[in-house]
Amino acid sequence: MKNAALTSAMLIALASTSSFAATVYDSEGTSLKVGGRAEARFNVSDNNESDTNSSFEDKSRARFNLKGKTEITEGLYGFGKYEAEFSGGDSLKNRYIFAGFGTSAGEFSYGKQDSAQVQLTDITDVMATFGGDAADLVSGNKDKRENNFLYAGEFDALSIQANYIAADEKDADSYGISALYSFGVVSLGAGYVSQDAGTDSDDQINLAAEYSQNGFTLGALYTAGSKGNQDYTGYEVAAQYKATKQLALVAVYNFGEYDDTNTEEANNFAAEAVYKFNGNFRAYAGYKFEGLDGKDDQLQAGMRYDF
């Protein structure tokens, strides 16, 4: 691959008015894709902290990503991804930075990437406005984890993932495994994640299910585990309905509490409407009803352009 050709292709893609993620280079088994989004959005809630005590907060952001893949030998390829997010004026956050190689047995990668549990939590983390609140008991359960070794394999209808996170601090490593099987309109999944916590170990189990047919999707996630010698139980339920080709209606309920003290960590219901003008531009608005003491309801709305 010639550097001059690759550079020219990237500059053309970045200057292009095309609204689709672009393959800017594809030659001799090597390809590069460029994509991202520009998203103008705001949140209105008394939860927002502001020097002027305003309940209005701008949450606009933009994302840019690069995805590359190259064939090494027959049945072996290398890949990598970088994604950045710009928000809050000049704030820049590296969301994903990872690379690895793929084989007929699956993909092996290292870097800042999702944990093995995300293929399960994504079943209920489906809103454009408000995310899942009840599932992430331990940090090793979350997305965009640094120092993360990940294996991901697809075997017909079965998806298996396993990861190990080497924490920066001592005695805080994490490992997890998950599996998701599709029976057609129904998918079932299970996962386990454990994280060192000094002399103790925090862990959790995730069980997930999804039903999807005729424009309607229902997802559920149940999690149980322990953190700091306290038992925790949580669940999330999500419903999506494609009312028309452009309009989608989404609702999610989140609940989580520590069993020993009956201390609620999450208790809310959120609903939103998303209108897609085409495959690249959408507008949305959502409202979150808070059930926890000391927290207020939230309204969030925005417009998003994908390229």
C-alpha positions in Angstrom: 0.0 0.0 0.0 1.5 3.3 -1.0 1.4 6.1 1.6 0.6 8.8 -0.9 -2.4 6.9 -2.2 -3.7 6.3 1.3 -3.3 9.9 2.3 -5.1 11.2 -0.8 -8.0 8.8 -0.2 -8.4 10.0 3.4 -8.4 13.7 2.5 -11.0 13.1 -0.2 -13.2 11.2 2.2 -12.9 13.9 4.9 -13.8 16.6 2.5 -16.6 14.7 0.9 -20.3 15.6 1.4 -21.3 12.0 1.3 -23.6 11.1 4.2 -22.4 7.5 4.4 -19.5 5.9 6.2 -16.9 5.7 3.5 -14.4 3.0 2.4 -11.5 5.3 1.6 -9.0 2.7 0.6 -9.5 -0.9 -0.6 -6.7 -2.6 -2.4 -4.7 -5.8 -2.3 -6.5 -7.1 0.8 -6.2 -3.9 2.8 -9.1 -1.5 3.5 -9.8 1.6 5.5 -13.2 3.1 6.5 -14.0 6.5 7.9 -17.2 7.4 9.8 -18.6 9.4 12.6 -21.4 11.6 13.7 -22.3 15.2 14.6 -24.9 15.5 17.4 -26.4 18.6 18.8 -28.4 17.8 22.0 -29.4 19.4 25.3 -30.7 18.2 28.7 -33.1 20.0 31.0 -33.1 18.9 34.7 -32.5 20.3 38.2 -29.9 17.5 38.4 -27.6 19.6 36.1 -24.8 21.5 37.9 -24.2 25.0 36.6 -22.5 28.2 37.8 -25.7 30.1 36.9 -27.9 27.5 38.6 -29.6 26.8 35.2 -31.4 23.6 34.6 -30.4 23.7 31.0 -27.1 21.9 29.9 -25.7 21.5 26.4 -24.6 18.0 25.7 -23.6 18.3 22.1 -20.8 16.1 20.8 -19.1 14.8 17.7 -17.4 11.5 17.0 -14.9 10.4 14.4 -13.7 6.9 13.8 -11.2 4.9 11.6 -11.5 1.2 11.0 -8.9 -0.8 9.2 -8.4 -4.4 8.1 -5.6 -6.2 6.2 -5.3 -9.7 4.9 -2.0 -11.3 6.2 -2.3 -14.9 4.9 -5.2 -17.1 4.0 -7.4 -17.3 7.1 -5.5 -14.7 9.0 -6.1 -10.9 9.0 -5.2 -7.9 11.1 -7.6 -5.1 12.2 -7.8 -1.9 14.2 -10.1 0.8 15.3 -9.8 4.3 16.6 -12.7 6.5 17.7 -12.6 10.0 19.3 -15.3 12.1 20.8 -15.3 15.9 21.0 -17.6 17.6 23.5 -17.7 20.4 26.1 -15.9 23.0 24.0 -12.4 21.7 23.3 -12.7 18.4 25.2 -11.4 15.3 23.4 -11.9 11.8 24.6 -10.4 8.6 23.1 -13.4 6.2 23.1 -11.8 3.2 21.4 -8.2 2.4 20.6 -7.6 -1.3 19.8 -6.0 -3.7 17.3 -5.8 -7.4 16.9 -5.9 -10.3 14.5 -8.7 -12.6 13.2 -8.7 -16.3 12.4 -11.3 -18.9 11.6 -11.6 -19.5 15.3 -12.4 -15.8 16.2 -10.8 -12.5 16.8 -8.2 -11.6 19.4 -7.6 -8.0 20.2 -6.0 -5.7 22.8 -6.6 -2.0 23.8 -9.5 0.2 24.9 -12.6 -1.7 23.9 -15.8 -3.2 25.2 -15.9 -5.9 27.8 -17.4 -9.3 27.0 -20.6 -8.4 28.8 -21.6 -5.6 26.4 -23.1 -8.0 23.9 -25.7 -8.7 26.7 -26.1 -5.2 28.1 -26.7 -3.8 24.6 -30.0 -5.7 24.6 -31.5 -3.1 27.0 -29.1 -0.1 26.4 -31.1 0.9 23.3 -32.1 4.6 23.9 -30.7 7.6 22.1 -31.2 9.7 25.2 -30.8 7.7 28.4 -28.7 4.6 28.9 -29.0 1.4 31.0 -28.6 2.3 34.7 -28.9 -0.9 36.6 -26.4 -3.4 35.1 -22.9 -2.1 35.8 -22.3 -3.3 39.3 -18.5 -3.8 38.7 -16.4 -1.7 36.3 -15.3 -4.8 34.4 -18.9 -5.1 33.2 -18.8 -1.8 31.2 -17.9 -0.7 27.7 -14.7 1.1 26.6 -12.4 -0.6 29.2 -8.7 0.1 28.9 -5.9 -2.5 29.1 -8.5 -5.0 27.7 -7.6 -8.3 26.1 -10.7 -9.6 24.2 -11.7 -12.7 22.4 -14.8 -12.7 20.2 -16.0 -15.7 18.2 -19.1 -16.3 16.0 -20.2 -19.9 15.5 -23.4 -19.9 13.4 -26.1 -18.6 15.8 -23.8 -18.6 18.9 -21.6 -15.6 19.8 -19.0 -16.1 22.5 -16.8 -13.4 24.1 -14.2 -13.5 26.9 -12.0 -10.7 28.2 -9.3 -9.9 30.7 -8.6 -6.4 32.0 -5.1 -5.7 33.4 -5.9 -2.8 35.8 -3.4 0.1 36.3 -3.8 -0.3 40.1 -2.6 -3.4 42.0 -5.1 -6.2 42.8 -7.9 -4.8 40.6 -7.8 -7.0 37.5 -11.0 -8.3 36.0 -12.1 -11.1 33.7 -15.4 -12.1 32.2 -17.1 -14.4 29.7 -20.5 -14.2 27.9 -22.5 -16.2 25.4 -25.5 -15.2 23.2 -27.5 -17.6 21.1 -30.1 -16.7 18.5 -33.1 -19.0 17.9 -34.4 -16.6 15.3 -36.9 -14.2 16.8 -35.7 -15.1 20.3 -32.1 -14.7 21.6 -30.8 -15.8 25.0 -27.6 -14.9 26.7 -25.6 -15.3 29.9 -22.4 -13.9 31.3 -20.1 -13.8 34.3 -17.6 -11.1 35.3 -15.2 -11.1 38.4 -13.0 -8.2 39.6 -10.3 -8.2 42.2 -10.9 -5.8 45.1 -7.9 -6.0 47.4 -8.3 -9.1 49.5 -11.9 -9.6 48.2 -13.5 -10.2 44.9 -16.5 -8.4 43.4 -18.5 -10.3 40.8 -21.8 -10.5 39.0 -23.9 -12.7 36.7 -25.9 -11.4 33.7 -28.9 -13.1 32.1 -30.4 -11.6 29.0 -33.2 -12.3 26.6 -34.6 -10.6 23.5 -37.7 -11.1 21.3 -38.0 -9.3 18.0 -40.7 -9.6 15.3 -42.9 -7.4 13.1 -41.3 -4.1 14.2 -41.5 -4.9 17.9 -38.5 -5.7 20.1 -38.6 -6.6 23.8 -35.4 -7.0 25.7 -34.7 -7.9 29.4 -31.5 -8.1 31.4 -31.2 -9.5 35.0 -28.0 -9.1 37.0 -27.0 -10.3 40.4 -23.8 -10.1 42.3 -21.8 -8.7 45.2 -19.6 -5.6 45.6 -17.9 -4.7 48.8 -19.5 -7.6 50.6 -22.9 -6.4 49.7 -25.3 -8.4 47.5 -26.9 -6.6 44.6 -29.9 -7.3 42.3 -30.8 -5.3 39.2 -32.9 -5.6 36.1 -33.6 -3.6 32.9 -36.5 -4.0 30.6 -36.6 -2.3 27.1 -39.4 -2.2 24.5 -39.0 -0.8 21.0 -41.7 -0.3 18.4 -41.2 0.8 14.9 -44.4 2.7 14.4 -43.6 3.7 10.8 -40.5 3.5 8.5 -39.2 6.7 10.1 -40.6 6.7 13.6 -39.5 4.5 16.5 -40.9 4.5 20.0 -38.7 3.3 22.9 -39.2 2.8 26.6 -36.9 1.4 29.3 -37.3 0.6 33.0 -34.2 0.3 35.2 -34.1 -1.0 38.8 -31.2 -2.0 41.0 -30.6 -2.2 44.8 -28.3 -3.6 47.4 -30.3 -6.4 49.0 -28.8 -6.3 52.6 -29.7 -2.6 53.1 -32.5 -2.2 50.6 -30.6 0.8 49.2 -31.8 1.6 45.7 -29.1 2.5 43.1 -31.4 2.8 40.2 -35.2 3.3 39.8 -36.4 5.1 36.7 -38.6 4.8 33.7 -37.6 6.6 30.4 -39.5 7.0 27.1 -38.4 8.5 23.8 -39.4 9.0 20.2 -36.8 8.9 17.4 -37.6 10.1 13.9 -35.2 9.1 11.1 -35.6 11.4 8.1 -33.3 9.1 6.2 -30.5 6.7 6.9 -28.2 9.5 8.1 -30.2 12.2 9.8 -32.5 11.8 12.8 -34.2 13.8 15.6 -35.2 12.5 19.0 -36.6 13.5 22.3 -36.9 11.6 25.6 -38.1 12.0 29.1 -36.8 10.2 32.2 -39.0 9.8 35.3 -36.8 9.4 38.4 -37.9 7.3 41.3 -34.9 7.9 43.6 -35.0 10.5 46.3 -32.8 13.5 45.6 -32.9 13.1 41.9 -35.1 15.0 39.4 -36.8 14.1 36.1 -34.9 14.8 32.9 -35.8 16.0 29.4 -33.3 15.4 26.6 -33.6 16.1 22.9 -31.3 16.4 19.9 -30.5 16.0 16.3 -27.9 13.7 14.8 -26.1 13.4 11.5 -24.2 10.2 10.7 -21.5 10.1 8.1 
